[in-house]
Each structure stands twice: as C-alpha cells, then as structure tokens.
Amino acid sequence: MDVLRILRKEESKLLAAQDKVAHRLVGLRGAINALSGDHAVRPQRVAQRRVSKLRGKKLSAAHRAAIKRGIAKARAGKA
C-alpha cells in the first residue's frame, strides 16, 4: 500500500508540472503569434487533465457561506 501511495503522489507531481509547462507553452505561442504579425487564430491544444486548486482541501465556513450566497444570488437573478 505504501508503494501505491508513493506512485500516486509522484503522478500528481508530474501532472502539476505538466500543467505548468502547458501554461508556459500557451504564453509562448501567444508571444510568437503577436510578434510574427500573423494574427490568425489557431486552435490551441487543450490540457488533457485539469487539476483543481481546491482538490482535496477543506473550505472554511466563511468560504462555504460565500459560495452559497453567490449561488443564491445567481438563482435570484435568473428568476
């Protein structure tokens, strides 16, 4: 079981690194596009797996309450 936990932790590290590299690549492509004078919109590769920043973390009571207020406000606006 210990080995499995270590492997999963390593996988999450690599996925986070992949997301960082993908983000830098998008910025680099934008800079190339801006400097090249060719302003045609090209489809970008979408990250295969997006990892939420809040995944596995506990929210404070104030944060949960703020989310509930926002949802209630959005529902009231639609009605």
C-alpha distance (Angstrom), angle and dihedral (degrees) to the residues before:
residue distance angle dihedral
M1 . . .
D2 3.80 . .
V3 3.79 91.7 .
L4 3.79 91.6 51.0
R5 3.80 91.4 52.3
I6 3.81 90.8 49.6
L7 3.80 91.5 49.8
R8 3.81 92.2 49.9
K9 3.79 91.0 48.9
E10 3.79 90.4 50.5
E11 3.81 89.9 48.5
S12 3.81 91.4 53.4
K13 3.82 90.5 49.9
L14 3.80 91.2 51.9
L15 3.81 92.3 47.2
A16 3.79 90.5 51.5
A17 3.80 90.1 49.6
Q18 3.81 89.7 48.9
D19 3.80 90.8 53.5
K20 3.81 91.5 50.2
V21 3.79 91.9 50.2
A22 3.81 91.7 46.4
H23 3.81 90.1 51.5
R24 3.82 91.6 50.7
L25 3.81 90.1 47.2
V26 3.80 91.9 54.3
G27 3.81 89.9 51.1
L28 3.78 91.5 48.1
R29 3.81 91.9 50.2
G30 3.80 89.3 49.8
A31 3.80 90.8 52.6
I32 3.80 91.4 48.3
N33 3.78 90.4 49.3
A34 3.81 92.1 48.6
L35 3.80 94.1 48.8
S36 3.79 96.7 41.8
G37 3.78 94.5 63.8
D38 3.79 88.8 -130.9
H39 3.78 102.5 118.3
A40 3.78 97.2 177.1
V41 3.77 112.2 135.2
R42 3.77 110.4 -115.8
P43 3.78 122.8 -166.6
Q44 3.79 111.4 -106.7
R45 3.75 125.4 -144.9
V46 3.75 111.1 -104.7
A47 3.78 117.7 -134.4
Q48 3.77 108.2 -101.3
R49 3.76 94.8 -137.9
R50 3.76 126.6 20.9
V51 3.76 116.8 -159.0
S52 3.79 115.9 -149.8
K53 3.78 115.9 -128.5
L54 3.81 90.0 -136.9
R55 3.78 95.3 49.3
G56 3.78 109.7 131.9
K57 3.79 94.7 1.3
K58 3.78 127.3 117.3
L59 3.78 118.6 -120.8
S60 3.76 120.5 -136.6
A61 3.79 119.2 -115.7
A62 3.80 89.8 -111.0
H63 3.81 91.4 52.6
R64 3.81 92.5 49.1
A65 3.82 90.0 48.6
A66 3.81 91.1 50.0
I67 3.80 90.4 51.4
K68 3.81 91.0 50.0
R69 3.82 90.9 49.1
G70 3.79 90.3 50.6
I71 3.80 92.2 50.0
A72 3.82 91.2 48.2
K73 3.81 90.6 48.8
A74 3.80 91.7 50.4
R75 3.81 91.7 48.8
A76 3.81 91.4 48.7
G77 3.80 90.1 51.2
K78 3.81 92.7 53.5
A79 3.81 94.0 49.8
